[in-house]
């Protein structure tokens, strides 16, 4: 039998990794929309601002926003793993 507290560290790690991958998805949307960017995600918006509009400031600010969203999630994940004694 598998007990949830035994695999809680794995669940937290996998869910954090999946969340980060979802935020950084670019290639799937680009291929599926044939480069038309009908679907807006933050990574696609950064690409459009940088290469289509040559708006480097806005693209950089979007990258910083992505960083500000991802880093706290990673910090919480690391704290939870250390609290459980998994990362010793």
Biopython code that builds the backbone (N, CA, C, O; Angstrom):
import numpy as np
from Bio.PDB.StructureBuilder import StructureBuilder

atoms = [
    (1, "UNK", "N", (0.831, -1.185, 0.000)),
    (1, "UNK", "CA", (0.000, 0.000, 0.000)),
    (1, "UNK", "C", (0.876, 1.248, 0.000)),
    (1, "UNK", "O", (1.923, 1.300, 0.644)),
    (2, "UNK", "N", (0.419, 2.236, -0.733)),
    (2, "UNK", "CA", (1.132, 3.506, -0.798)),
    (2, "UNK", "C", (0.385, 4.516, 0.060)),
    (2, "UNK", "O", (-0.819, 4.719, -0.100)),
    (3, "UNK", "N", (1.105, 5.135, 0.958)),
    (3, "UNK", "CA", (0.510, 6.139, 1.839)),
    (3, "UNK", "C", (0.976, 7.506, 1.348)),
    (3, "UNK", "O", (2.154, 7.705, 1.053)),
    (4, "UNK", "N", (0.035, 8.442, 1.264)),
    (4, "UNK", "CA", (0.313, 9.773, 0.708)),
    (4, "UNK", "C", (1.470, 10.479, 1.414)),
    (4, "UNK", "O", (2.313, 11.050, 0.722)),
    (5, "UNK", "N", (1.566, 10.478, 2.748)),
    (5, "UNK", "CA", (2.714, 11.171, 3.354)),
    (5, "UNK", "C", (4.067, 10.625, 2.903)),
    (5, "UNK", "O", (5.064, 11.346, 2.927)),
    (6, "UNK", "N", (4.110, 9.367, 2.495)),
    (6, "UNK", "CA", (5.374, 8.788, 2.050)),
    (6, "UNK", "C", (5.809, 9.345, 0.697)),
    (6, "UNK", "O", (7.005, 9.433, 0.420)),
    (7, "UNK", "N", (4.858, 9.717, -0.137)),
    (7, "UNK", "CA", (5.198, 10.224, -1.469)),
    (7, "UNK", "C", (4.891, 11.711, -1.614)),
    (7, "UNK", "O", (4.844, 12.234, -2.728)),
    (8, "UNK", "N", (4.683, 12.387, -0.496)),
    (8, "UNK", "CA", (4.338, 13.803, -0.544)),
    (8, "UNK", "C", (5.454, 14.635, -1.171)),
    (8, "UNK", "O", (5.171, 15.572, -1.918)),
    (9, "UNK", "N", (6.701, 14.316, -0.886)),
    (9, "UNK", "CA", (7.818, 15.050, -1.485)),
    (9, "UNK", "C", (7.833, 14.921, -2.991)),
    (9, "UNK", "O", (8.078, 15.893, -3.706)),
    (10, "UNK", "N", (7.571, 13.722, -3.470)),
    (10, "UNK", "CA", (7.514, 13.504, -4.921)),
    (10, "UNK", "C", (6.354, 14.252, -5.545)),
    (10, "UNK", "O", (6.491, 14.825, -6.626)),
    (11, "UNK", "N", (5.226, 14.252, -4.882)),
    (11, "UNK", "CA", (4.052, 14.958, -5.404)),
    (11, "UNK", "C", (4.337, 16.452, -5.505)),
    (11, "UNK", "O", (3.997, 17.079, -6.508)),
    (12, "UNK", "N", (4.950, 17.023, -4.488)),
    (12, "UNK", "CA", (5.260, 18.455, -4.498)),
    (12, "UNK", "C", (6.261, 18.777, -5.601)),
    (12, "UNK", "O", (6.094, 19.759, -6.325)),
    (13, "UNK", "N", (7.293, 17.960, -5.731)),
    (13, "UNK", "CA", (8.311, 18.199, -6.754)),
    (13, "UNK", "C", (7.738, 18.112, -8.157)),
    (13, "UNK", "O", (8.000, 18.978, -8.992)),
    (14, "UNK", "N", (6.968, 17.086, -8.417)),
    (14, "UNK", "CA", (6.387, 16.907, -9.754)),
    (14, "UNK", "C", (5.389, 18.008, -10.066)),
    (14, "UNK", "O", (5.378, 18.528, -11.181)),
    (15, "UNK", "N", (4.551, 18.375, -9.105)),
    (15, "UNK", "CA", (3.562, 19.428, -9.366)),
    (15, "UNK", "C", (4.241, 20.775, -9.615)),
    (15, "UNK", "O", (3.783, 21.545, -10.460)),
    (16, "UNK", "N", (5.317, 21.070, -8.900)),
    (16, "UNK", "CA", (6.051, 22.314, -9.136)),
    (16, "UNK", "C", (6.696, 22.317, -10.510)),
    (16, "UNK", "O", (6.646, 23.320, -11.221)),
    (17, "UNK", "N", (7.300, 21.202, -10.886)),
    (17, "UNK", "CA", (7.931, 21.103, -12.202)),
    (17, "UNK", "C", (6.912, 21.254, -13.318)),
    (17, "UNK", "O", (7.178, 21.930, -14.312)),
    (18, "UNK", "N", (5.763, 20.641, -13.168)),
    (18, "UNK", "CA", (4.711, 20.756, -14.181)),
    (18, "UNK", "C", (4.205, 22.191, -14.265)),
    (18, "UNK", "O", (3.976, 22.700, -15.363)),
    (19, "UNK", "N", (4.026, 22.853, -13.119)),
    (19, "UNK", "CA", (3.557, 24.237, -13.122)),
    (19, "UNK", "C", (4.540, 25.153, -13.842)),
    (19, "UNK", "O", (4.134, 26.014, -14.622)),
    (20, "UNK", "N", (5.829, 24.968, -13.582)),
    (20, "UNK", "CA", (6.844, 25.781, -14.253)),
    (20, "UNK", "C", (6.842, 25.509, -15.751)),
    (20, "UNK", "O", (6.963, 26.440, -16.548)),
    (21, "UNK", "N", (6.707, 24.258, -16.138)),
    (21, "UNK", "CA", (6.675, 23.909, -17.564)),
    (21, "UNK", "C", (5.459, 24.508, -18.257)),
    (21, "UNK", "O", (5.545, 24.931, -19.409)),
    (22, "UNK", "N", (4.333, 24.545, -17.563)),
    (22, "UNK", "CA", (3.126, 25.144, -18.144)),
    (22, "UNK", "C", (3.337, 26.634, -18.389)),
    (22, "UNK", "O", (2.919, 27.159, -19.421)),
    (23, "UNK", "N", (3.979, 27.312, -17.453)),
    (23, "UNK", "CA", (4.215, 28.746, -17.628)),
    (23, "UNK", "C", (5.194, 29.037, -18.757)),
    (23, "UNK", "O", (5.104, 30.081, -19.403)),
    (24, "UNK", "N", (6.122, 28.129, -18.998)),
    (24, "UNK", "CA", (7.149, 28.373, -20.001)),
    (24, "UNK", "C", (6.827, 27.758, -21.357)),
    (24, "UNK", "O", (7.671, 27.772, -22.253)),
    (25, "UNK", "N", (5.629, 27.221, -21.523)),
    (25, "UNK", "CA", (5.284, 26.556, -22.782)),
    (25, "UNK", "C", (5.339, 27.574, -23.925)),
    (25, "UNK", "O", (4.719, 28.635, -23.855)),
    (26, "UNK", "N", (6.059, 27.248, -24.937)),
    (26, "UNK", "CA", (6.157, 28.117, -26.097)),
    (26, "UNK", "C", (6.063, 27.306, -27.374)),
    (26, "UNK", "O", (5.271, 27.623, -28.262)),
    (27, "UNK", "N", (6.863, 26.269, -27.465)),
    (27, "UNK", "CA", (6.975, 25.512, -28.707)),
    (27, "UNK", "C", (5.680, 24.834, -29.118)),
    (27, "UNK", "O", (5.361, 24.789, -30.306)),
    (28, "UNK", "N", (4.930, 24.307, -28.165)),
    (28, "UNK", "CA", (3.682, 23.616, -28.504)),
    (28, "UNK", "C", (2.680, 24.593, -29.097)),
    (28, "UNK", "O", (2.058, 24.305, -30.120)),
    (29, "UNK", "N", (2.522, 25.744, -28.462)),
    (29, "UNK", "CA", (1.573, 26.743, -28.957)),
    (29, "UNK", "C", (2.029, 27.287, -30.303)),
    (29, "UNK", "O", (1.206, 27.520, -31.189)),
    (30, "UNK", "N", (3.320, 27.489, -30.461)),
    (30, "UNK", "CA", (3.848, 28.026, -31.718)),
    (30, "UNK", "C", (3.607, 27.055, -32.871)),
    (30, "UNK", "O", (3.214, 27.472, -33.961)),
    (31, "UNK", "N", (3.836, 25.781, -32.640)),
    (31, "UNK", "CA", (3.641, 24.783, -33.699)),
    (31, "UNK", "C", (2.160, 24.593, -34.004)),
    (31, "UNK", "O", (1.780, 24.487, -35.170)),
    (32, "UNK", "N", (1.329, 24.549, -32.984)),
    (32, "UNK", "CA", (-0.097, 24.290, -33.206)),
    (32, "UNK", "C", (-0.804, 25.452, -33.888)),
    (32, "UNK", "O", (-1.770, 25.240, -34.621)),
    (33, "UNK", "N", (-0.340, 26.674, -33.658)),
    (33, "UNK", "CA", (-0.985, 27.832, -34.278)),
    (33, "UNK", "C", (-0.247, 28.297, -35.523)),
    (33, "UNK", "O", (-0.605, 29.326, -36.096)),
    (34, "UNK", "N", (0.757, 27.579, -35.948)),
    (34, "UNK", "CA", (1.570, 27.907, -37.130)),
    (34, "UNK", "C", (2.182, 29.303, -37.039)),
    (34, "UNK", "O", (2.320, 29.993, -38.049)),
    (35, "UNK", "N", (2.542, 29.707, -35.846)),
    (35, "UNK", "CA", (3.188, 30.995, -35.657)),
    (35, "UNK", "C", (2.248, 32.179, -35.669)),
    (35, "UNK", "O", (2.711, 33.319, -35.693)),
    (36, "UNK", "N", (0.939, 31.954, -35.652)),
    (36, "UNK", "CA", (-0.024, 33.064, -35.693)),
    (36, "UNK", "C", (-0.326, 33.630, -34.316)),
    (36, "UNK", "O", (-0.876, 34.726, -34.205)),
    (37, "UNK", "N", (0.026, 32.900, -33.267)),
    (37, "UNK", "CA", (-0.156, 33.350, -31.895)),
    (37, "UNK", "C", (-1.601, 33.727, -31.594)),
    (37, "UNK", "O", (-1.875, 34.798, -31.054)),
    (38, "UNK", "N", (-2.520, 32.835, -31.951)),
    (38, "UNK", "CA", (-3.915, 33.045, -31.586)),
    (38, "UNK", "C", (-4.140, 32.776, -30.101)),
    (38, "UNK", "O", (-5.095, 33.284, -29.514)),
    (39, "UNK", "N", (-3.285, 31.999, -29.509)),
    (39, "UNK", "CA", (-3.365, 31.694, -28.088)),
    (39, "UNK", "C", (-2.272, 32.471, -27.372)),
    (39, "UNK", "O", (-1.106, 32.425, -27.764)),
    (40, "UNK", "N", (-2.654, 33.181, -26.323)),
    (40, "UNK", "CA", (-1.685, 34.000, -25.602)),
    (40, "UNK", "C", (-1.256, 33.312, -24.313)),
    (40, "UNK", "O", (-2.074, 33.065, -23.427)),
    (41, "UNK", "N", (0.002, 33.015, -24.222)),
    (41, "UNK", "CA", (0.643, 32.627, -22.969)),
    (41, "UNK", "C", (1.838, 33.552, -22.804)),
    (41, "UNK", "O", (2.263, 34.200, -23.760)),
    (42, "UNK", "N", (2.376, 33.612, -21.605)),
    (42, "UNK", "CA", (3.397, 34.623, -21.329)),
    (42, "UNK", "C", (4.658, 34.418, -22.173)),
    (42, "UNK", "O", (5.294, 35.392, -22.575)),
    (43, "UNK", "N", (5.022, 33.170, -22.444)),
    (43, "UNK", "CA", (6.224, 32.922, -23.255)),
    (43, "UNK", "C", (6.013, 33.379, -24.700)),
    (43, "UNK", "O", (6.929, 33.927, -25.313)),
    (44, "UNK", "N", (4.829, 33.163, -25.241)),
    (44, "UNK", "CA", (4.542, 33.623, -26.604)),
    (44, "UNK", "C", (4.523, 35.144, -26.669)),
    (44, "UNK", "O", (4.999, 35.744, -27.633)),
    (45, "UNK", "N", (3.974, 35.752, -25.641)),
    (45, "UNK", "CA", (3.928, 37.219, -25.618)),
    (45, "UNK", "C", (5.344, 37.794, -25.590)),
    (45, "UNK", "O", (5.626, 38.794, -26.249)),
    (46, "UNK", "N", (6.232, 37.159, -24.825)),
    (46, "UNK", "CA", (7.625, 37.614, -24.801)),
    (46, "UNK", "C", (8.248, 37.510, -26.190)),
    (46, "UNK", "O", (8.953, 38.421, -26.622)),
    (47, "UNK", "N", (7.995, 36.418, -26.883)),
    (47, "UNK", "CA", (8.543, 36.222, -28.227)),
    (47, "UNK", "C", (8.026, 37.287, -29.187)),
    (47, "UNK", "O", (8.802, 37.868, -29.946)),
    (48, "UNK", "N", (6.731, 37.544, -29.159)),
    (48, "UNK", "CA", (6.135, 38.533, -30.065)),
    (48, "UNK", "C", (6.689, 39.924, -29.776)),
    (48, "UNK", "O", (7.058, 40.654, -30.695)),
    (49, "UNK", "N", (6.745, 40.286, -28.504)),
    (49, "UNK", "CA", (7.257, 41.611, -28.153)),
    (49, "UNK", "C", (8.719, 41.766, -28.553)),
    (49, "UNK", "O", (9.130, 42.833, -29.008)),
    (50, "UNK", "N", (9.499, 40.711, -28.385)),
    (50, "UNK", "CA", (10.935, 40.801, -28.662)),
    (50, "UNK", "C", (11.231, 40.799, -30.154)),
    (50, "UNK", "O", (11.962, 41.665, -30.634)),
    (51, "UNK", "N", (10.684, 39.850, -30.893)),
    (51, "UNK", "CA", (11.110, 39.663, -32.272)),
    (51, "UNK", "C", (10.189, 40.304, -33.309)),
    (51, "UNK", "O", (10.655, 40.711, -34.373)),
    (52, "UNK", "N", (8.911, 40.400, -33.024)),
    (52, "UNK", "CA", (8.000, 41.019, -33.996)),
    (52, "UNK", "C", (7.926, 42.531, -33.830)),
    (52, "UNK", "O", (7.998, 43.272, -34.811)),
    (53, "UNK", "N", (7.783, 42.991, -32.585)),
    (53, "UNK", "CA", (7.616, 44.418, -32.331)),
    (53, "UNK", "C", (8.911, 45.116, -31.930)),
    (53, "UNK", "O", (8.943, 46.343, -31.835)),
    (54, "UNK", "N", (9.972, 44.362, -31.696)),
    (54, "UNK", "CA", (11.267, 44.907, -31.262)),
    (54, "UNK", "C", (11.129, 45.759, -30.001)),
    (54, "UNK", "O", (11.816, 46.766, -29.831)),
    (55, "UNK", "N", (10.225, 45.329, -29.127)),
    (55, "UNK", "CA", (9.992, 46.030, -27.869)),
    (55, "UNK", "C", (10.718, 45.259, -26.761)),
    (55, "UNK", "O", (10.117, 44.448, -26.057)),
    (56, "UNK", "N", (12.006, 45.524, -26.624)),
    (56, "UNK", "CA", (12.847, 44.761, -25.717)),
    (56, "UNK", "C", (12.488, 45.001, -24.252)),
    (56, "UNK", "O", (12.593, 44.088, -23.433)),
    (57, "UNK", "N", (12.071, 46.209, -23.920)),
    (57, "UNK", "CA", (11.713, 46.522, -22.540)),
    (57, "UNK", "C", (10.514, 45.733, -22.066)),
    (57, "UNK", "O", (10.526, 45.189, -20.962)),
    (58, "UNK", "N", (9.485, 45.662, -22.881)),
    (58, "UNK", "CA", (8.289, 44.917, -22.500)),
    (58, "UNK", "C", (8.583, 43.420, -22.421)),
    (58, "UNK", "O", (8.090, 42.740, -21.522)),
    (59, "UNK", "N", (9.376, 42.907, -23.350)),
    (59, "UNK", "CA", (9.738, 41.486, -23.313)),
    (59, "UNK", "C", (10.544, 41.172, -22.054)),
    (59, "UNK", "O", (10.351, 40.129, -21.430)),
    (60, "UNK", "N", (11.439, 42.069, -21.690)),
    (60, "UNK", "CA", (12.227, 41.865, -20.472)),
    (60, "UNK", "C", (11.352, 41.923, -19.233)),
    (60, "UNK", "O", (11.545, 41.146, -18.298)),
    (61, "UNK", "N", (10.392, 42.837, -19.219)),
    (61, "UNK", "CA", (9.502, 42.921, -18.059)),
    (61, "UNK", "C", (8.628, 41.673, -17.944)),
    (61, "UNK", "O", (8.328, 41.232, -16.835)),
    (62, "UNK", "N", (8.219, 41.104, -19.065)),
    (62, "UNK", "CA", (7.458, 39.853, -19.016)),
    (62, "UNK", "C", (8.315, 38.712, -18.479)),
    (62, "UNK", "O", (7.820, 37.853, -17.750)),
    (63, "UNK", "N", (9.591, 38.702, -18.835)),
    (63, "UNK", "CA", (10.495, 37.678, -18.305)),
    (63, "UNK", "C", (10.661, 37.829, -16.796)),
    (63, "UNK", "O", (10.719, 36.835, -16.072)),
    (64, "UNK", "N", (10.737, 39.066, -16.327)),
    (64, "UNK", "CA", (10.853, 39.305, -14.889)),
    (64, "UNK", "C", (9.577, 38.878, -14.178)),
    (64, "UNK", "O", (9.642, 38.307, -13.090)),
    (65, "UNK", "N", (8.421, 39.145, -14.771)),
    (65, "UNK", "CA", (7.151, 38.711, -14.183)),
    (65, "UNK", "C", (7.113, 37.192, -14.080)),
    (65, "UNK", "O", (6.685, 36.648, -13.062)),
    (66, "UNK", "N", (7.554, 36.514, -15.121)),
    (66, "UNK", "CA", (7.607, 35.052, -15.088)),
    (66, "UNK", "C", (8.532, 34.581, -13.972)),
    (66, "UNK", "O", (8.221, 33.618, -13.272)),
    (67, "UNK", "N", (9.655, 35.249, -13.806)),
    (67, "UNK", "CA", (10.590, 34.908, -12.742)),
    (67, "UNK", "C", (9.968, 35.132, -11.367)),
    (67, "UNK", "O", (10.131, 34.308, -10.467)),
    (68, "UNK", "N", (9.254, 36.244, -11.204)),
    (68, "UNK", "CA", (8.622, 36.563, -9.921)),
    (68, "UNK", "C", (7.528, 35.551, -9.582)),
    (68, "UNK", "O", (7.272, 35.292, -8.406)),
    (69, "UNK", "N", (6.891, 34.988, -10.578)),
    (69, "UNK", "CA", (5.859, 33.982, -10.334)),
    (69, "UNK", "C", (6.486, 32.630, -10.001)),
    (69, "UNK", "O", (5.983, 31.920, -9.131)),
    (70, "UNK", "N", (7.557, 32.267, -10.666)),
    (70, "UNK", "CA", (8.135, 30.928, -10.523)),
    (70, "UNK", "C", (8.998, 30.797, -9.267)),
    (70, "UNK", "O", (8.941, 29.764, -8.600)),
    (71, "UNK", "N", (9.784, 31.796, -8.930)),
    (71, "UNK", "CA", (10.721, 31.687, -7.807)),
    (71, "UNK", "C", (10.017, 31.432, -6.474)),
    (71, "UNK", "O", (10.467, 30.553, -5.739)),
    (72, "UNK", "N", (8.944, 32.142, -6.112)),
    (72, "UNK", "CA", (8.290, 31.818, -4.841)),
    (72, "UNK", "C", (7.760, 30.385, -4.779)),
    (72, "UNK", "O", (7.778, 29.759, -3.720)),
    (73, "UNK", "N", (7.300, 29.878, -5.893)),
    (73, "UNK", "CA", (6.821, 28.496, -5.908)),
    (73, "UNK", "C", (7.976, 27.539, -5.649)),
    (73, "UNK", "O", (7.824, 26.558, -4.921)),
    (74, "UNK", "N", (9.127, 27.823, -6.241)),
    (74, "UNK", "CA", (10.298, 26.976, -6.009)),
    (74, "UNK", "C", (10.777, 27.079, -4.563)),
    (74, "UNK", "O", (11.186, 26.076, -3.978)),
    (75, "UNK", "N", (10.732, 28.267, -3.987)),
    (75, "UNK", "CA", (11.165, 28.449, -2.602)),
    (75, "UNK", "C", (10.261, 27.669, -1.656)),
    (75, "UNK", "O", (10.747, 27.012, -0.735)),
    (76, "UNK", "N", (8.960, 27.734, -1.874)),
    (76, "UNK", "CA", (8.020, 26.975, -1.047)),
    (76, "UNK", "C", (8.285, 25.482, -1.186)),
    (76, "UNK", "O", (8.243, 24.746, -0.200)),
    (77, "UNK", "N", (8.554, 25.041, -2.392)),
    (77, "UNK", "CA", (8.843, 23.631, -2.626)),
    (77, "UNK", "C", (10.099, 23.197, -1.880)),
    (77, "UNK", "O", (10.105, 22.147, -1.236)),
    (78, "UNK", "N", (11.150, 23.984, -1.959)),
    (78, "UNK", "CA", (12.404, 23.639, -1.277)),
    (78, "UNK", "C", (12.215, 23.631, 0.233)),
    (78, "UNK", "O", (12.739, 22.748, 0.913)),
    (79, "UNK", "N", (11.477, 24.597, 0.768)),
    (79, "UNK", "CA", (11.222, 24.624, 2.218)),
    (79, "UNK", "C", (10.442, 23.401, 2.664)),
    (79, "UNK", "O", (10.746, 22.812, 3.702)),
    (80, "UNK", "N", (9.441, 23.015, 1.889)),
    (80, "UNK", "CA", (8.665, 21.829, 2.249)),
    (80, "UNK", "C", (9.526, 20.573, 2.222)),
    (80, "UNK", "O", (9.398, 19.714, 3.095)),
    (81, "UNK", "N", (10.394, 20.461, 1.237)),
    (81, "UNK", "CA", (11.260, 19.287, 1.162)),
    (81, "UNK", "C", (12.256, 19.259, 2.318)),
    (81, "UNK", "O", (12.517, 18.193, 2.876)),
    (82, "UNK", "N", (12.810, 20.399, 2.684)),
    (82, "UNK", "CA", (13.754, 20.441, 3.808)),
    (82, "UNK", "C", (13.046, 20.150, 5.123)),
    (82, "UNK", "O", (13.602, 19.481, 5.996)),
    (83, "UNK", "N", (11.827, 20.647, 5.268)),
    (83, "UNK", "CA", (11.069, 20.414, 6.489)),
    (83, "UNK", "C", (10.794, 18.929, 6.679)),
    (83, "UNK", "O", (10.759, 18.437, 7.807)),
    (84, "UNK", "N", (10.603, 18.227, 5.585)),
    (84, "UNK", "CA", (10.325, 16.796, 5.663)),
    (84, "UNK", "C", (11.596, 15.975, 5.789)),
    (84, "UNK", "O", (11.522, 14.767, 6.013)),
    (85, "UNK", "N", (12.757, 16.595, 5.651)),
    (85, "UNK", "CA", (14.012, 15.884, 5.777)),
    (85, "UNK", "C", (14.432, 15.148, 4.526)),
    (85, "UNK", "O", (15.315, 14.293, 4.583)),
    (86, "UNK", "N", (13.821, 15.460, 3.399)),
    (86, "UNK", "CA", (14.126, 14.757, 2.157)),
    (86, "UNK", "C", (15.397, 15.300, 1.530)),
    (86, "UNK", "O", (16.129, 14.549, 0.886)),
    (87, "UNK", "N", (15.677, 16.573, 1.700)),
    (87, "UNK", "CA", (16.787, 17.220, 0.999)),
    (87, "UNK", "C", (18.033, 17.338, 1.888)),
    (87, "UNK", "O", (18.782, 18.307, 1.761)),
    (88, "UNK", "N", (18.264, 16.387, 2.769)),
    (88, "UNK", "CA", (19.427, 16.479, 3.665)),
    (88, "UNK", "C", (20.606, 15.787, 3.098)),
    (88, "UNK", "O", (21.668, 15.767, 3.720)),
]
sb = StructureBuilder()
sb.init_structure("model")
sb.init_model(0)
sb.init_chain("A")
sb.init_seg("    ")
for serial, (resi, resn, name, xyz) in enumerate(atoms, 1):
    if name == "N":
        sb.init_residue(resn, " ", resi, " ")
    sb.init_atom(name, np.array(xyz, "f"), 0.0, 1.0, " ", f" {name:<3s}", serial, name[0])
structure = sb.get_structure()
